[in-house]
Amino acid sequence: MNKSMAAGAACWVRGIAAALIVFGLTTVPLVAADKRPFASSDYTSLRSATPIAISPDGKAILFDVQFFDEKGPAKNEWHIVPVAGGAALKLDLPQKFAPSGFTRDGALFGDYRIDNQTQLAIVPMMSAKPTIILTLPRGGRVAAISPDGANLAAISPDGGKIAVLSDTREKDNHDQHQVVENDEASLYVFDLHSNGGGWWCSDLRSISDFAWSKDSKRLAVTTQLPKLGNHDAHSMLHVCGEDGSRQLADVPTRTIGVAWSADETELVFASTKAPTLTAEHVWTVALSGGAPVDRTPDLDGTATTVMNHHGAVLVELHRGVRTEIDSFEGGKLTPLLHWPDGATIGMPAANPFPDTPDVVAVGVGDPDHSNNVAVAKAGQLQKITFEGDAQLDGINLGETKVVHWTSKEGVKLEGIATFPPGYTSAKRYPFLVFPHGGPEANDQLVLDPRARYIAAKNYVVLRPEYRGSTGYGTAHLAAIYQHFGDRAYRDVDSATDFAIAQGWADPARLAIFGWSAGGFMTAWTVTQTHRYKAAIEGAGITDWLSFIPTSDAQQTDYDARLQEKDPGPMLKFSAVMFADKVTTPLLILHGSADVRVPIFQSSEFYALLKERGKTVRMVTYPGSPHNPRIAEQRRDVLDEVGSWLDKYNP
């Protein structure tokens, strides 16, 4: 390390102490004289916090504060807060730098944008510029977030190496065309001692997850078959070192996350046997070889990913709408971290150095507060950041609660009900059922700005955890395979039956809204029933025949049958085949640059409905991917939803 880096690292704790007076965070929310309803502007301006890494001395936590200004993409501020809690310091870092963690001497490493590529940079604390930048021809996925939430740039436990995912191929510099091909991801390992580096196991070109061994000489690596050229899903587990790789197992499905067992005789990962391909159980494979073993075959929740933390194996576990962190040892899961009346958010912050204090920091959230940072103290989580509290203290949110019911066909279901401010059981309210996306996902018991906005319009909102949702075991999750349009649909519609039976919902004022897989559910529902007076479909699938091969991600978890053999199964649940059945006024919202659910899914349905004289409106968002990323578009989505409900379900 050069002198400027060492000096910056040596004084970073003193800098925090000196600056706390200037950059303090209050733990006492402001008291508002008059509370107001939740507005679309609150959706973008609300601040939240996510833990990133633990400092090398174990005394402070690096966290990211996210929010939107009036216009443009999300803003990020990087802060340091003492583990004991209290005031926090806002860091003055380069504008194009996003830290992923700490080096051994207290500097920060992370991604640095150069010519629209992400590169690896080392930045001393409180520095306006990086001291080291590693550039690769196609950049590196340094601070990229994998589907399991794990950071895909990881520092080794000895603090001397950083592994980065990148593409070994030379960049195509042709400015008149773009080659359509699978992305590739191999491991480049940067040595902080020599400031050099090289490719490890460059024959592995589709890496999805990796984890360092305790001695920093090996990496546990998972690779997966890429989408293009493959109709099935396969994952491979390897041990990778500077001298090459060794494959341990071929898993005939998807995996998420990878970790070393405490004694490093096994690799631990999340995977499944179910046709929905969603990781749900904890599996192990011996380093000596052999078949992978499902270590939690009777799990009644969903194990979504794993990671190492100070030699232990931690597991993110969905239990219904609540998420917790468990430890895995000796083939058993033991609850470790949970957040009362809410959920943990993602996996704990990076703390790779085995000789530093074992501090655990994790994101937490609940229906009345923004997501924030909590630390484990005496076996309990204690919140130490309070982003968003001052703003929310001036808003009348109304009650949110977890509810349960049994559908007409005997399926036990759970959901999250959000009530309007001032709700009274003496009257019935306009009602909106709000199925989540995924569909192999769940609604977490945290603040949902969209549900809050709709509830503020005097609606009761119910988010059902239909079959296909995580958190309820294998049978509930796998039941959606080839049955999204019947089983899951009946579960969602049963949520409306339940709300009416409870006396919440006015049966003459019913609405439905969903995004992505929830958008499919909306489009499909209005072809099957006329009970809803207004419907909003956001980025939804309307034609399975064209969607499965054209989405950017492999979608055979819905139906793996080949369409050329028989297109019937793909058309069976395609809303475009039943456009003439629609009577509900339908609002369609979609980003023009969506590659997850290409925009023609909505365009086709809109054209068919318009041609048949149906009441339909389509709004597109220029440049927007699957979910709008700029403030003005995110607000406009809610404003469009609100206007549609006001007009057709008053």
RAPE-V316095 format. One record per helix or strand of 3 or more residues. SS is the DSSP state (~ for helix, > for strand). FROM is the first residue (numbers start at 1). LEN is the number of residues. If there is no record, write none. Layout:
[[SS:FROM:LEN] [SS:FROM:LEN]]
//
This chain:
[[~:3:8] [~:12:8] [~:40:6] [>:48:7] [>:60:8] [>:75:8] [>:88:3] [>:97:6] [>:108:7] [>:117:7] [>:132:3] [>:153:3] [>:161:6] [>:185:7] [>:196:5] [>:206:7] [>:218:7] [>:235:7] [>:244:8] [>:255:6] [>:266:6] [>:281:6] [>:302:8] [>:312:8] [>:322:8] [>:332:6] [>:342:4] [>:361:6] [>:369:9] [>:380:4] [~:389:4] [>:400:7] [>:412:7] [>:429:5] [~:449:7] [>:459:6] [~:474:5] [~:484:18] [>:505:11] [~:517:12] [>:534:5] [~:544:7] [~:568:5] [~:575:7] [>:585:7] [~:600:12] [>:616:6] [~:631:18]]
//
